Amino acid sequence: MSVSGGRLTGRRAVVVALIGVLTLAAFGWRVSEQARESWWPSSAHEALGPGEDFGGIQVELAGLEPAGQIADWNGPWEPPAGFQAWKISLAVATTQSEFSSVEVLVEDGQGRQYLATENVPWDVEGYEWSLTVAIPEEDDDPIPGVQHLLVLLPADAEPAAVRIESALLLPEYIRLEVE
């Protein structure tokens, strides 16, 4: 290797740099194999519609509207400035007892998703903290015909769909269009 003043010549420096970049890229590709192969099956991308079987449950959207007055044990609750609380009403039919609840998200017209029951009071009368989807035990109350949850959306967000997801049932999820 010809070294001039302790430095590689221009052409050789480019070759060495290119070999280094290619080696790093090959190594990165090899070590990222698990991540590349597992991200697709572990994400919700196979949408089911209303009433379709989702691991033994069927869910239908019974309503989605601004929540109006909300009060918890501490008195009236107001959403933070720039946000609005919405009431999601869902009817659940179930034949399974493997898992007790699922995640409920609201998707707006821009594709942004907001998790129900996040950043809202947990003890609001008439609202559930999670969507119950398991057959009740013998001594438990039956699942209500319609369950209501709160979701906090930015004031400018227009709900487009409600998503029902469970890590146990990926890649499927339920997508209920808002009409």
SULZIWO-V474604 format. One record per residue. N is the residue number from 1. RES is the residue in one letter. D_FIRST is the distance of its C-alpha to the first C-alpha in Angstrom with 2 decimals. Layout:
N	RES	D_FIRST
N	RES	D_FIRST
This chain:
1	M	0.00
2	S	3.75
3	V	6.24
4	S	9.74
5	G	12.52
6	G	11.03
7	R	10.37
8	L	8.04
9	T	9.16
10	G	12.22
11	R	11.48
12	R	8.48
13	A	10.78
14	V	13.57
15	V	12.12
16	V	11.38
17	A	14.86
18	L	16.47
19	I	15.46
20	G	16.85
21	V	19.98
22	L	20.60
23	T	20.30
24	L	22.74
25	A	25.02
26	A	25.25
27	F	26.01
28	G	28.55
29	W	30.18
30	R	30.61
31	V	32.10
32	S	34.38
33	E	35.97
34	Q	39.20
35	A	39.69
36	R	39.13
37	E	41.56
38	S	44.23
39	W	44.69
40	W	46.70
41	P	49.24
42	S	49.66
43	S	50.67
44	A	54.04
45	H	53.72
46	E	56.61
47	A	59.66
48	L	63.17
49	G	66.25
50	P	69.54
51	G	71.40
52	E	68.58
53	D	68.01
54	F	65.26
55	G	65.21
56	G	69.00
57	I	69.62
58	Q	70.61
59	V	70.50
60	E	72.19
61	L	72.03
62	A	75.54
63	G	74.69
64	L	72.25
65	E	73.77
66	P	73.53
67	A	74.70
68	G	77.30
69	Q	78.66
70	I	76.80
71	A	78.21
72	D	76.97
73	W	78.73
74	N	77.95
75	G	79.62
76	P	78.38
77	W	74.65
78	E	72.92
79	P	69.42
80	P	66.98
81	A	67.07
82	G	65.36
83	F	65.91
84	Q	68.66
85	A	69.76
86	W	70.44
87	K	72.57
88	I	71.18
89	S	73.88
90	L	72.84
91	A	75.01
92	V	73.64
93	A	74.84
94	T	73.34
95	T	73.63
96	Q	70.86
97	S	70.73
98	E	67.07
99	F	66.00
100	S	68.23
101	S	66.60
102	V	63.96
103	E	62.10
104	V	63.69
105	L	61.70
106	V	62.81
107	E	60.51
108	D	61.18
109	G	60.92
110	Q	57.34
111	G	56.21
112	R	56.12
113	Q	57.53
114	Y	59.79
115	L	60.76
116	A	64.52
117	T	65.96
118	E	62.96
119	N	63.96
120	V	67.67
121	P	70.48
122	W	70.65
123	D	74.42
124	V	75.89
125	E	79.11
126	G	78.98
127	Y	75.18
128	E	73.04
129	W	69.92
130	S	68.26
131	L	69.21
132	T	71.01
133	V	70.39
134	A	71.60
135	I	75.05
136	P	76.98
137	E	78.08
138	E	81.78
139	D	82.85
140	D	80.57
141	D	81.61
142	P	80.76
143	I	77.89
144	P	79.34
145	G	79.83
146	V	77.61
147	Q	75.14
148	H	74.20
149	L	70.96
150	L	69.78
151	V	66.54
152	L	65.36
153	L	63.95
154	P	62.96
155	A	66.01
156	D	64.30
157	A	63.30
158	E	65.37
159	P	65.42
160	A	64.43
161	A	64.25
162	V	64.71
163	R	62.17
164	I	63.02
165	E	60.05
166	S	59.60
167	A	56.42
168	L	58.28
169	L	58.77
170	L	55.44
171	P	54.43
172	E	58.06
173	Y	59.90
174	I	63.14
175	R	63.11
176	L	66.49
177	E	66.73
178	V	68.83
179	E	71.51
